[in-house]
Amino acid sequence: MTGPVRVMLVDDHALCRSGLTELLVHRGHMTVVGATGNPDLVVPMLREHQPDLVVLDLRLAATDGLSLLRYIRAQGFDTPAVMLTMSDSDTDLSAALRAGARGYLLKDMEPEEMIDAIGRAARGEMVVASAMTLKLANLLQSGPKLSVRGDLVASLTEREREVLNHVAHGKSNKVIAKELDISHNTVKLHVHHIMEKLKLNSRVEAAVFAFELRSEADSAKPAGDTGHRFKD
């Protein structure tokens, strides 16, 4: 990525939009290309501004961030998105990651942590507020048991395992496509097949799956609807 990170903000509290814009622009040296509290304006703004990242409030007056994220995806946009919220609920965290959010950030995070997390998310990494890491770990314990991981991985092709390894390092589809010298659409197809075969719901789960699989292998060695009708 060259130039300042280009961020779009979706939050129905004007003060929050203003404060986050001030933080990202003046302290984070990013560019806020658009900010709105109206979910009906999100798709047109995505189409016009093509941001590197969308920061979505989990709770909006007219809808919720997860429903809005699903709608954005249904309209063909794969712009990375992170959820921003006051909720430290493990249920909300799980729902956000399963919906495909690249991260889950809390509004009471320290400013420097917020800037760092948003920047890393825009560069292709998956981010979770430090205050949520223990809850993320607890959620992961309810995932596939290590004893069945080997069987699931055995169903992957050699190329799918290669793509999974890149996903585990937090790389975006575009970066993976470039490094493997294949098309962006081919990477998307591989990721889709990986999710189906491993019975996962998000890139975060795929990354953790791969990480825990490597950890298991290492230890064996000697000595993660409101009904609103959107307009675009």
Backbone bond lengths (Angstrom), bond angles and torsions (degrees), N, CA, C in turn:
res aa  C-N    CA-C-N  psi(-1)  N-CA   C-N-CA  omega(-1)  CA-C   N-CA-C  phi
1 M - - - 1.463 - - 1.525 108.96 -
2 T 1.327 116.03 129.04 1.464 120.78 177.97 1.520 109.74 -111.41
3 G 1.340 116.83 147.62 1.453 120.82 -179.29 1.512 111.37 80.83
4 P 1.343 116.08 175.12 1.467 120.82 -178.92 1.531 111.51 -62.90
5 V 1.328 116.33 147.67 1.459 121.61 174.32 1.520 108.68 -63.14
6 R 1.340 116.77 133.03 1.463 122.38 -177.86 1.529 108.66 -104.53
7 V 1.329 115.94 114.06 1.458 121.85 -172.97 1.525 110.79 -115.10
8 M 1.327 115.30 144.15 1.468 121.38 172.85 1.523 107.65 -118.85
9 L 1.329 116.35 133.77 1.456 122.21 -176.28 1.527 111.12 -109.35
10 V 1.337 115.81 135.58 1.465 120.97 175.82 1.521 107.93 -128.00
11 D 1.325 115.67 105.56 1.461 121.84 -178.54 1.524 107.09 -155.08
12 D 1.338 117.46 133.42 1.466 118.73 -175.98 1.527 113.22 -86.39
13 H 1.322 118.10 7.40 1.461 121.60 173.47 1.523 108.97 -104.77
14 A 1.324 116.01 112.72 1.464 120.65 -176.10 1.521 112.06 -58.68
15 L 1.327 116.59 -37.07 1.461 120.27 -179.19 1.525 111.28 -64.77
16 C 1.328 115.97 -38.73 1.462 120.33 178.90 1.523 109.91 -66.76
17 R 1.339 116.55 -43.50 1.476 119.83 178.48 1.520 110.29 -60.64
18 S 1.317 116.01 -43.72 1.457 120.71 -178.34 1.528 111.49 -65.75
19 G 1.327 116.02 -44.86 1.453 120.21 -178.56 1.516 112.53 -65.97
20 L 1.345 116.77 -41.49 1.457 119.90 -179.94 1.524 110.80 -69.95
21 T 1.322 116.46 -36.46 1.467 119.94 176.20 1.523 110.48 -60.58
22 E 1.326 115.47 -46.59 1.470 120.85 179.02 1.525 110.46 -58.74
23 L 1.324 116.23 -44.18 1.459 120.97 -178.24 1.526 111.63 -64.29
24 L 1.331 116.60 -48.07 1.467 120.57 -175.22 1.520 112.30 -70.50
25 V 1.321 116.51 -38.15 1.461 120.21 -176.58 1.521 111.86 -76.31
26 H 1.324 116.86 -50.45 1.461 120.35 -171.37 1.525 114.49 -87.80
27 R 1.335 116.74 -27.32 1.464 118.57 178.92 1.523 111.91 -108.50
28 G 1.333 116.65 -27.71 1.464 120.00 -179.07 1.510 114.11 -98.08
29 H 1.361 116.15 -8.38 1.468 121.88 179.93 1.528 111.82 55.38
30 M 1.336 115.57 38.59 1.459 122.00 175.75 1.518 108.92 -104.90
31 T 1.313 116.20 173.65 1.456 121.89 176.44 1.522 109.03 -116.12
32 V 1.320 117.68 123.53 1.459 121.68 174.87 1.528 106.72 -93.79
33 V 1.321 116.14 105.75 1.469 120.83 -173.26 1.523 112.50 -83.63
34 G 1.318 116.88 -13.69 1.458 119.81 179.58 1.511 110.47 -172.85
35 A 1.321 116.54 149.54 1.458 121.64 178.47 1.522 108.03 -148.65
36 T 1.331 116.22 132.37 1.456 119.72 -177.98 1.524 110.22 -152.59
37 G 1.327 114.96 157.71 1.456 120.90 173.20 1.511 110.86 -112.93
38 N 1.334 115.97 1.87 1.471 122.02 -178.18 1.522 109.98 -101.19
39 P 1.337 118.79 111.31 1.467 120.43 -177.53 1.525 113.59 -61.64
40 D 1.340 116.99 -24.89 1.465 119.47 179.90 1.529 112.82 -70.62
41 L 1.335 116.43 -16.73 1.463 119.92 -179.87 1.523 112.85 -92.41
42 V 1.323 116.73 -8.14 1.465 119.81 -172.14 1.520 112.77 -65.16
43 V 1.315 117.85 -50.19 1.472 120.11 -179.13 1.528 111.87 -62.36
44 P 1.345 119.62 -47.05 1.466 118.54 175.76 1.524 113.11 -58.39
45 M 1.333 117.23 -37.54 1.455 120.09 179.36 1.527 111.62 -70.28
46 L 1.323 116.83 -36.40 1.464 120.04 175.11 1.519 110.54 -61.99
47 R 1.311 114.47 -42.53 1.458 120.03 -179.24 1.529 110.94 -64.57
48 E 1.332 116.24 -38.14 1.466 120.34 -177.32 1.522 112.71 -78.47
49 H 1.335 117.32 -43.26 1.462 119.96 -170.04 1.533 114.93 -98.91
50 Q 1.336 117.19 -23.60 1.462 121.85 179.72 1.538 112.13 46.51
51 P 1.326 117.20 63.34 1.469 121.06 -177.31 1.528 111.83 -71.51
52 D 1.331 115.32 163.85 1.462 120.99 175.17 1.529 110.60 -77.89
53 L 1.332 116.00 -25.67 1.460 120.94 -175.33 1.521 110.26 -155.63
54 V 1.327 115.90 144.56 1.464 121.61 173.89 1.525 108.20 -113.60
55 V 1.318 116.60 129.64 1.463 121.89 175.37 1.525 107.21 -103.96
56 L 1.332 116.77 114.62 1.462 122.53 -173.79 1.526 111.27 -110.00
57 D 1.315 116.29 129.26 1.456 120.09 171.22 1.528 107.75 -68.11
58 L 1.329 116.97 135.30 1.459 120.49 -179.84 1.524 111.79 -68.37
59 R 1.331 116.70 -30.80 1.460 121.36 -179.15 1.522 109.87 -117.20
60 L 1.310 116.81 115.28 1.456 122.42 176.20 1.522 108.47 -118.15
61 A 1.317 117.00 153.56 1.468 120.56 -176.50 1.528 111.59 -62.01
62 A 1.338 116.75 -41.91 1.460 120.11 -174.52 1.518 113.15 -89.38
63 T 1.322 117.92 -20.91 1.462 121.44 -176.98 1.530 107.43 -159.28
64 D 1.320 117.47 -159.02 1.465 120.86 173.73 1.515 108.59 -130.81
65 G 1.325 115.28 160.04 1.450 119.85 -174.65 1.514 113.97 -61.73
66 L 1.330 117.25 -33.00 1.458 120.07 -179.16 1.527 111.62 -69.10
67 S 1.326 116.66 -43.17 1.465 119.97 176.99 1.525 110.25 -63.25
68 L 1.326 115.64 -39.43 1.460 119.86 179.20 1.523 110.29 -66.04
69 L 1.330 117.78 -40.66 1.459 120.83 178.46 1.527 110.63 -62.53
70 R 1.314 117.40 -42.72 1.470 120.44 178.53 1.526 110.77 -63.27
71 Y 1.329 116.07 -38.58 1.467 119.83 178.47 1.522 110.50 -65.56
72 I 1.339 117.16 -42.70 1.458 121.33 178.29 1.531 110.24 -57.82
73 R 1.333 116.50 -45.52 1.459 120.92 179.19 1.529 111.02 -63.34
74 A 1.323 116.18 -40.27 1.472 120.07 -179.99 1.524 111.86 -64.12
75 Q 1.331 116.96 -25.19 1.461 121.21 178.40 1.531 111.95 -85.45
76 G 1.327 116.75 2.57 1.454 120.63 174.43 1.513 115.84 94.54
77 F 1.324 118.85 8.83 1.468 121.80 179.60 1.525 109.78 -94.65
78 D 1.322 116.49 128.14 1.463 119.83 176.60 1.530 111.50 -109.50
79 T 1.323 115.68 22.08 1.465 121.12 177.75 1.529 109.99 -55.32
80 P 1.329 118.41 127.07 1.463 120.36 178.67 1.530 110.83 -57.27
81 A 1.316 116.38 144.75 1.464 120.71 -179.28 1.519 110.17 -137.88
82 V 1.317 115.97 142.46 1.465 120.97 172.59 1.525 107.89 -123.03
83 M 1.325 115.21 146.25 1.451 121.33 178.06 1.528 109.71 -89.11
84 L 1.323 115.84 137.17 1.457 122.43 176.95 1.521 107.65 -122.22
85 T 1.325 117.39 126.11 1.454 119.76 -171.20 1.525 111.86 -157.73
86 M 1.320 115.82 166.83 1.456 121.47 171.29 1.527 110.55 -93.20
87 S 1.331 116.68 -10.03 1.458 121.14 -175.05 1.524 112.00 -79.18
88 D 1.324 116.26 124.23 1.459 120.49 174.18 1.530 110.35 -104.97
89 S 1.329 115.86 26.37 1.456 121.99 -179.80 1.527 110.91 -73.05
90 D 1.323 116.84 133.33 1.458 119.30 177.27 1.526 110.87 -67.17
91 T 1.334 117.16 -27.06 1.463 120.87 177.12 1.521 110.57 -66.20
92 D 1.331 116.54 -44.22 1.468 120.02 178.13 1.524 111.00 -66.31
93 L 1.321 116.56 -39.29 1.464 120.95 177.73 1.521 110.39 -59.89
94 S 1.324 116.53 -48.26 1.456 121.09 -179.81 1.523 111.31 -61.57
95 A 1.341 116.47 -44.12 1.464 120.47 -178.82 1.526 111.45 -62.92
96 A 1.329 116.46 -40.15 1.466 120.60 -179.33 1.523 111.56 -64.92
97 L 1.327 116.91 -45.87 1.461 120.10 -178.91 1.522 111.19 -68.09
98 R 1.317 116.81 -37.49 1.461 120.03 178.93 1.531 111.34 -69.11
99 A 1.319 116.33 -26.73 1.473 119.61 178.35 1.526 111.68 -78.30
100 G 1.332 117.00 -7.66 1.452 120.19 177.05 1.512 115.16 101.46
101 A 1.351 117.00 11.05 1.462 118.65 176.31 1.516 109.54 -65.35
102 R 1.326 116.08 143.45 1.461 120.01 178.93 1.523 111.76 -79.15
103 G 1.318 116.79 -13.67 1.450 118.08 179.35 1.512 112.87 -168.74
104 Y 1.322 115.04 172.92 1.456 122.49 -178.19 1.520 107.34 -139.70
105 L 1.329 116.06 109.86 1.461 121.94 -175.18 1.524 110.59 -117.22
106 L 1.324 116.01 148.97 1.457 121.50 -179.56 1.521 110.94 -104.48
107 K 1.323 116.25 141.79 1.464 120.55 -176.42 1.526 112.84 -67.79
108 D 1.324 117.83 -17.69 1.460 118.81 179.38 1.533 112.02 -97.95
109 M 1.335 116.78 16.32 1.466 119.82 175.28 1.518 110.34 -63.70
110 E 1.320 116.09 154.82 1.454 120.49 173.94 1.534 108.88 -63.45
111 P 1.332 118.15 141.51 1.475 120.73 -177.14 1.525 114.11 -51.38
112 E 1.325 117.18 -45.21 1.463 119.23 -178.18 1.520 111.66 -66.51
113 E 1.335 116.96 -34.93 1.465 120.21 177.35 1.521 109.88 -67.00
114 M 1.334 116.69 -40.03 1.463 121.14 178.53 1.527 110.69 -62.16
115 I 1.328 116.84 -48.00 1.465 121.49 -179.82 1.521 110.21 -59.75
116 D 1.323 116.10 -46.33 1.463 120.81 -178.86 1.522 111.46 -62.42
117 A 1.335 116.79 -44.37 1.468 120.76 -177.86 1.520 111.48 -64.85
118 I 1.327 117.21 -44.25 1.466 120.13 -179.74 1.526 110.70 -65.24
119 G 1.319 116.50 -39.68 1.455 119.74 177.65 1.513 112.01 -63.12
120 R 1.336 116.82 -43.75 1.456 120.60 -179.65 1.521 111.66 -67.43
121 A 1.332 117.10 -37.10 1.460 120.39 177.60 1.522 111.12 -63.56
122 A 1.324 116.66 -40.37 1.463 121.01 179.12 1.523 111.35 -65.73
123 R 1.327 116.59 -27.35 1.465 120.57 179.68 1.524 112.58 -87.51
124 G 1.322 116.68 2.90 1.458 119.42 174.30 1.507 115.70 108.63
125 E 1.325 118.05 1.21 1.462 120.17 179.82 1.522 111.14 -89.15
126 M 1.323 115.42 159.23 1.450 120.92 175.17 1.518 108.52 -98.94
127 V 1.330 117.61 132.79 1.459 121.32 -172.36 1.526 111.40 -129.18
128 V 1.320 114.57 142.46 1.464 122.09 175.41 1.521 106.82 -137.73
129 A 1.317 117.17 136.39 1.462 121.34 178.52 1.521 109.81 -53.17
130 S 1.312 116.19 138.78 1.462 119.94 -176.48 1.526 112.03 -57.00
131 A 1.335 116.67 -31.05 1.465 120.39 179.64 1.527 112.50 -68.87
132 M 1.348 116.76 -13.32 1.463 121.02 -177.32 1.528 112.66 -104.29
133 T 1.307 118.08 -0.64 1.467 119.16 -173.44 1.522 112.96 -64.75
134 L 1.332 117.57 -38.19 1.455 119.82 178.64 1.525 110.83 -65.50
135 K 1.339 116.37 -39.91 1.462 119.34 178.83 1.521 110.26 -67.41
136 L 1.334 116.87 -35.46 1.462 119.61 176.52 1.524 109.55 -63.17
137 A 1.312 116.55 -43.48 1.465 120.41 179.50 1.529 110.77 -61.32
138 N 1.329 116.89 -40.85 1.469 120.55 178.86 1.521 111.50 -64.86
139 L 1.347 115.96 -38.70 1.454 119.71 178.75 1.523 110.99 -64.08
140 L 1.314 115.94 -39.38 1.455 120.11 -176.82 1.519 112.18 -66.74
141 Q 1.317 116.04 -24.90 1.457 119.32 179.66 1.521 111.73 -66.26
142 S 1.333 116.56 -19.86 1.458 120.10 179.77 1.525 111.54 -90.16
143 G 1.343 116.76 2.33 1.458 121.36 179.58 1.517 111.55 -80.07
144 P 1.351 117.75 -167.35 1.463 121.56 -179.16 1.529 110.97 -56.74
145 K 1.310 117.31 135.48 1.458 121.47 178.15 1.525 109.99 -68.27
146 L 1.326 115.42 148.24 1.448 120.00 -177.60 1.518 111.95 -56.88
147 S 1.328 117.24 -31.22 1.449 120.78 -176.32 1.518 113.22 -65.25
148 V 1.348 116.72 -22.12 1.466 119.05 -179.11 1.522 111.94 -101.97
149 R 1.330 118.61 -4.67 1.455 120.70 -176.99 1.523 111.32 -63.50
150 G 1.330 116.11 -41.47 1.456 119.12 -178.29 1.518 112.20 -58.55
151 D 1.322 116.68 -42.26 1.471 120.45 179.36 1.520 111.12 -64.39
152 L 1.337 116.34 -39.71 1.462 119.60 179.96 1.528 110.63 -66.19
153 V 1.331 116.49 -44.17 1.464 120.28 -179.01 1.523 110.91 -64.66
154 A 1.326 116.92 -32.36 1.463 120.79 -179.63 1.525 111.75 -61.29
155 S 1.345 116.03 -21.41 1.468 119.26 -179.68 1.527 112.78 -81.11
156 L 1.340 116.66 -9.51 1.463 120.58 -178.93 1.525 110.84 -83.20
157 T 1.335 115.44 146.68 1.458 119.86 172.65 1.531 108.59 -76.21
158 E 1.320 116.17 168.01 1.459 119.75 179.74 1.527 110.89 -60.77
159 R 1.338 117.31 -40.33 1.463 120.80 179.03 1.520 110.97 -66.30
160 E 1.343 117.81 -40.19 1.455 120.91 179.04 1.523 110.90 -63.80
161 R 1.329 117.59 -36.66 1.465 119.99 176.96 1.527 110.09 -65.79
162 E 1.322 115.97 -37.06 1.456 120.41 178.92 1.519 110.33 -64.86
163 V 1.340 116.48 -44.37 1.463 121.19 178.50 1.527 110.12 -63.79
164 L 1.333 116.78 -42.06 1.466 120.83 178.93 1.522 110.89 -58.85
165 N 1.312 117.13 -40.17 1.455 121.19 178.73 1.523 111.26 -60.88
166 H 1.341 116.67 -40.21 1.465 120.65 178.01 1.534 110.53 -68.56
167 V 1.339 117.11 -40.57 1.464 121.18 177.60 1.525 109.54 -60.25
168 A 1.324 116.14 -38.99 1.466 120.95 -178.80 1.520 112.25 -64.25
169 H 1.327 116.23 -20.91 1.464 120.09 177.13 1.533 111.46 -94.55
170 G 1.340 116.59 11.60 1.457 121.17 174.44 1.513 115.14 77.45
171 K 1.339 117.77 18.16 1.460 120.26 -176.59 1.532 110.95 -83.00
172 S 1.323 116.24 144.26 1.451 121.86 178.83 1.523 109.60 -77.13
173 N 1.341 116.58 166.18 1.462 120.64 178.77 1.522 111.62 -59.79
174 K 1.317 116.72 -38.06 1.463 120.16 -178.75 1.521 111.03 -65.01
175 V 1.320 116.03 -41.57 1.468 120.35 179.07 1.525 110.39 -66.52
176 I 1.330 116.16 -42.54 1.464 120.44 179.04 1.524 110.48 -62.10
177 A 1.325 116.69 -43.07 1.463 120.97 179.75 1.523 110.84 -59.28
178 K 1.316 116.10 -42.65 1.461 120.62 -179.62 1.518 111.38 -66.28
179 E 1.328 116.90 -44.14 1.456 120.30 -176.39 1.527 112.53 -71.54
180 L 1.335 117.10 -30.90 1.463 120.18 179.80 1.528 112.52 -95.34
181 D 1.339 115.15 -3.15 1.469 120.98 179.40 1.524 111.88 58.29
182 I 1.328 114.90 46.19 1.457 121.53 175.02 1.525 107.95 -131.05
183 S 1.325 117.69 169.92 1.461 120.49 -176.03 1.526 111.14 -76.41
184 H 1.331 113.95 157.27 1.461 120.64 177.52 1.521 110.77 -59.50
185 N 1.338 117.39 -41.29 1.466 121.16 -179.87 1.525 111.90 -65.57
186 T 1.329 116.10 -33.80 1.461 119.57 178.16 1.524 110.42 -66.40
187 V 1.334 116.02 -40.73 1.466 119.64 177.35 1.525 109.98 -62.50
188 K 1.318 117.46 -44.75 1.464 121.20 179.31 1.519 111.03 -57.94
189 L 1.349 116.11 -40.23 1.466 120.32 179.55 1.524 110.72 -66.41
190 H 1.329 116.30 -42.62 1.469 119.60 178.00 1.522 110.76 -61.58
191 V 1.333 116.78 -44.44 1.468 120.64 -179.64 1.530 110.15 -61.72
192 H 1.325 116.06 -40.70 1.474 120.41 178.36 1.530 110.41 -60.32
193 H 1.338 116.51 -45.53 1.468 120.32 179.96 1.525 111.19 -65.61
194 I 1.329 116.49 -38.08 1.463 120.64 178.69 1.524 110.42 -61.79
195 M 1.334 116.30 -45.54 1.463 120.92 -179.64 1.537 110.61 -60.35
196 E 1.329 115.71 -42.64 1.467 119.68 -179.11 1.520 111.41 -65.99
197 K 1.329 116.45 -46.74 1.457 120.37 -175.90 1.522 112.53 -68.36
198 L 1.331 116.62 -36.36 1.460 120.17 -178.54 1.521 112.90 -90.15
199 K 1.336 115.98 -1.33 1.477 121.81 178.95 1.528 110.81 59.43
200 L 1.338 115.12 46.73 1.457 122.04 -179.99 1.519 109.71 -112.55
201 N 1.338 115.64 164.53 1.461 119.94 -175.72 1.522 114.43 -121.55
202 S 1.324 117.96 -7.08 1.455 119.16 -178.84 1.521 110.20 -156.13
203 R 1.336 115.34 164.83 1.459 120.71 178.50 1.529 111.08 -66.05
204 V 1.337 115.97 -31.17 1.458 119.04 177.77 1.525 109.64 -62.84
205 E 1.333 117.01 -45.95 1.458 120.63 178.49 1.530 110.46 -61.68
206 A 1.342 116.76 -39.31 1.465 120.33 179.52 1.524 110.48 -64.17
207 A 1.325 116.23 -42.00 1.460 120.17 -179.91 1.527 110.79 -64.22
208 V 1.324 116.29 -44.16 1.460 120.15 -179.77 1.529 110.23 -66.83
209 F 1.330 116.28 -39.61 1.466 121.02 177.37 1.531 109.92 -55.36
210 A 1.339 115.64 -49.83 1.461 120.18 -178.32 1.527 111.13 -64.77
211 F 1.331 116.53 -40.70 1.461 120.83 179.93 1.525 110.78 -62.39
212 E 1.336 117.27 -46.64 1.457 120.42 -178.00 1.523 111.00 -69.82
213 L 1.332 117.05 -30.46 1.461 119.97 176.54 1.526 110.11 -64.82
214 R 1.357 115.41 -42.90 1.463 119.22 177.92 1.530 110.25 -65.33
215 S 1.340 116.75 -39.07 1.455 120.71 179.77 1.527 110.70 -63.76
216 E 1.330 115.77 -39.65 1.468 120.27 178.63 1.524 109.78 -64.24
217 A 1.333 116.03 -42.86 1.464 119.96 -179.46 1.523 110.36 -64.79
218 D 1.347 115.99 -40.64 1.458 119.70 -179.72 1.523 111.38 -64.93
219 S 1.333 116.07 -39.55 1.463 119.45 -178.12 1.517 111.74 -69.86
220 A 1.353 116.22 -20.62 1.460 120.17 -179.83 1.519 111.85 -82.29
221 K 1.344 116.25 -13.34 1.458 119.51 -179.95 1.527 109.69 -75.20
222 P 1.333 116.36 151.74 1.465 119.47 177.64 1.526 110.75 -57.43
223 A 1.389 115.04 154.95 1.473 124.19 178.64 1.551 108.93 35.35
224 G 27.746 143.14 49.30 2.110 149.76 146.96 2.105 95.10 136.14
225 D 17.824 110.76 147.45 1.518 121.28 117.43 1.544 111.54 -141.17
226 T 1.392 110.01 133.34 1.478 116.85 -178.16 1.522 114.10 -81.33
227 G 1.335 117.79 -14.30 1.455 119.66 -179.38 1.503 114.22 85.78
228 H 1.311 119.83 1.42 1.457 122.01 178.74 1.510 110.72 -67.10
229 R 1.303 117.05 132.72 1.464 122.11 178.76 1.515 107.37 -99.68
230 F 1.325 115.31 109.70 1.456 120.41 -176.46 1.516 111.56 -77.15
231 K 1.308 114.28 152.60 1.462 121.00 177.06 1.516 108.51 -118.50
232 D 1.340 116.38 142.54 1.470 118.61 173.13 1.513 109.84 -140.33
